Amino acid sequence: MLNRDEDILKAAEDWQKAGHSVALATVVETWGSAPRPAGSSLVINDDGTFLGSVSGGCVEGAVVTEALDVIASGKPKMLEFGVADETAWNVGLSCGGTIRVFVEKVGQS
Amino acid sequence: MKLETLKTINAERAARRPVILVTDTDTGDQRLVKAADISADPLRSELSRQLRMGKSGTIEVGGKKLFLNVYAPTARLVIVGAVHISQALAPLARSLDYDVTVVDPRTAFASPERFPDVPLIAEWPDVALPPLNIDHYTAFVALTHDPKIDDPALLHAFERDCFYIGALGSRKTHAKRAERLKAQGAKDADIARIHAPIGLAIGAVSPSEIAVSIMAEITAQLRLPAKEKENAA
């Protein structure tokens, strides 16, 4: 079953209630042929379990890693991904777009 | 994001009311604007534009970058008629993230064997439809070909401001239907909202192909700006 955006935010609330630390990553800007529109989101808990997506699967790994940092620090972060050159391929968007992803901890004061 | 904010977003979405989360992406400051409060908000024109398009995006206001995240309710599809086309349409709509409900008083049609995993209501439209709280974020299709079922269903859809209303039948069938509905009090403007013959003209023949043409037309109605919609129709 595919996770819809509302299932994703519901999971964030449920994880939080179950005592997990949770971060939310949201696509806030896109340029070029980005795979998912602004507003697409992914939630991650302190186990590293995640739901949803911010791209076609190209940068999720990197977002999860950064989100674990955000959970630890409690400070929001802006991430940018795109294909700048050949070496960017590993974490870049193979479709040629650029996206900015806002990562924040859920439950910060 | 504050836990309280997350809870409110989830609660509003469960009640099918739109909300917009405004985030200052430099500071992380956030506030949530409910649909009912937009008209009194300093950003009302920006907020209402994003909501109308159902689109999230970043805007710049007074040197600040603000991300407007639009949480519109999940689109629903109400199918009146548990017919062969509906058997193809229901799973297709679900794969496109619609909440699907099938209504047909004929129990031989509205059977779980024919519609596994789809909420089925084997009642007449006057009983089945009011509790569904059909709203603007609902696409409504009448597919029984039976005026006794389709006509009252369409009259209900007119009252509920559905973003899409479609009815199966040829131009001739539809002309007769328009006469019947008008005799029951429907306005010309209501009749004009019915997409009939239903679906985009893609030469669909099989029930599955007709389902694709219906979902294509619903998608166009949901996503295209008004002018391009006319060209697609």
Interface residues (C-beta under 8 A of the other chain):
Chain A: L2 R4 D5 E6 L9 K10 A12 E13 Q16 L24 T26 V28 E29 P37 A38 G39 K75 P76 M78 F102 E104 K105 V106 G107 Q108 S109
Chain B: M1 K2 L3 L6 K7 I9 N10 R13 T23 T25 G28 K55 S56 G57 T58 F67 N69 V70 Y71 T74 S95 D97
